[in-house]
């Protein structure tokens, strides 16, 4: 079993149980020129200096894929940093980051602005199980996880 974003689930041999709807957003400091915007097309951020949490993560791959779809390869100012460092660098105002909305909402600084992307790139989180390995215990866990997420996030 694994928790994974729906985009990367191989269709065959697996069952996916949706847990959380999420989407990619742009995060900037409140002093950043884009901070006045409520939503933008991702291509409007093509000249920004981006900060990414980790190049070895699924989020990094999602960000690269979405930027390529928008017609550019992002300039990375920083890579492989901790979330606390990301917040500090964003508050300084000369860079941007792409994060999942659920993660961006948990940032502690009131000096940051979350900007929706007009493309609304959805990245639902699912619990995935290999079909041939679906035991009664796993079915019970799936039921618990889906019920818990419905209660927690709805």
ZINOR-V23587 format. One record per pair of residues at least 12 apart in sequence whose ideal C-beta (glycine too) atoms are under 10 Angstrom apart, sorted by the first residue. I is the first residue (numbers start at 1). GAP is how many residues later the second one is. Records with the same first field share a line. If there is no record, write none. Layout:
I->GAP, GAP
This chain:
1->16, 126, 127, 128, 129, 132, 133, 137, 140, 141, 144
2->12, 124, 125, 126, 127, 128
3->16, 17, 122, 123, 124, 125, 142
4->12, 54, 120, 121, 122, 123, 124
5->15, 17, 53, 54, 56, 57, 95, 117, 118, 119, 120, 121, 123
6->12, 13, 15, 16, 116, 117, 118, 119, 120, 122
7->51, 54, 55, 58, 114, 115, 116, 117, 119
8->50, 53, 54, 115, 118, 120
9->115, 117, 119
10->118, 120
12->119
13->116, 117, 118, 119, 120
14->112, 114, 115, 116, 117, 118, 119
15->111, 112, 113, 114, 115, 116, 118, 119, 123, 127
16->108, 109, 110, 111, 112, 113
17->109, 110, 111, 112, 125, 126, 128, 129, 132
18->106, 107, 108, 109, 128, 131
19->105, 106, 107, 108, 123, 126, 127, 129, 130, 131, 133, 134
20->80, 82, 103, 104, 105, 106, 107, 129, 130, 132, 133
21->80, 81, 101, 102, 103, 104, 132
22->77, 78, 79, 80, 81, 82, 99, 100, 101, 102, 103, 131
23->77, 78, 79, 93, 94, 96, 97, 98, 99, 100, 101
24->18, 35, 38, 39, 41, 42, 74, 75, 76, 77, 80, 92, 93, 95, 96, 97, 98, 99
25->14, 72, 73, 74, 75, 76, 77, 78, 79, 80, 88, 89, 90, 91, 92, 95, 96
26->13, 14, 16, 18, 19, 22, 24, 70, 71, 72, 73, 78, 87, 88, 89, 90, 91
27->24, 59, 60, 63, 68, 69, 70, 71, 72, 74, 76, 77, 80, 82, 85, 86, 87, 88
28->17, 20, 62, 63, 65, 66, 67, 68, 69, 84, 85, 86, 87
29->58, 59, 60, 61, 62, 63, 64, 65, 66, 67, 80, 82, 83, 84
30->60, 61, 63, 79, 80, 81, 82, 83
31->59, 60, 61, 62, 63, 80, 82
32->16, 58, 59, 60, 61, 62, 63, 64, 80, 81, 83
33->15, 60, 61
34->14, 62, 79, 81
35->58, 61, 76, 77, 78, 79, 80
36->77, 79
37->76, 78, 79
38->75, 76, 77, 78
39->76, 77, 78, 79, 80, 81
40->75, 76, 77, 78, 79
41->29, 30, 76, 77, 78
42->21, 24, 25, 27, 28, 29, 30, 32, 56, 75, 76, 77, 79
43->24, 26, 27, 28, 29, 74, 75, 76
44->26, 71, 73, 74
45->22, 25, 27, 29, 51, 53, 70, 72
46->21, 24, 25, 26, 27, 28, 29
47->25, 27, 28, 49
48->24, 26, 27, 29, 46, 47, 48, 49, 50
49->25, 26, 27, 28, 29, 40, 45, 46, 47, 48
50->13, 17, 24, 25, 26, 27, 28, 29, 45, 46, 47, 48
51->23, 25, 26, 27, 28, 30, 34, 35, 36, 38, 39, 44, 45, 46, 47, 48
52->12, 22, 24, 25, 26, 27, 28, 29, 34, 45, 46, 47
53->25, 26, 27, 28, 29, 30, 32, 33, 44, 45, 46, 50
54->25, 26, 27, 28
55->21, 24, 25
56->23, 24
57->23
58->65
59->39, 40, 41, 44, 64
60->16, 19, 20, 38
62->36, 38, 59, 61
63->13, 34, 35, 36, 37, 58
64->12, 34
65->56
66->32, 51, 53, 55, 57
67->31
69->50, 52
70->47, 49, 51
74->22, 23, 24
75->20
76->19
77->12, 17, 18, 19, 20
78->17, 19
81->16
83->14, 16, 20, 23, 24, 25
84->23, 24, 25
86->13, 21, 23, 26
87->20, 21, 22, 24, 25
88->21, 23
90->17, 19, 21, 22, 23
91->16, 18, 19, 20, 21
92->19
93->18
96->17, 19
97->15
98->19, 23
99->15
100->21, 23, 25
101->13, 15, 16, 22
102->21, 23, 51
125->24
126->20
127->14, 15, 18, 19, 22
128->14
129->12, 13
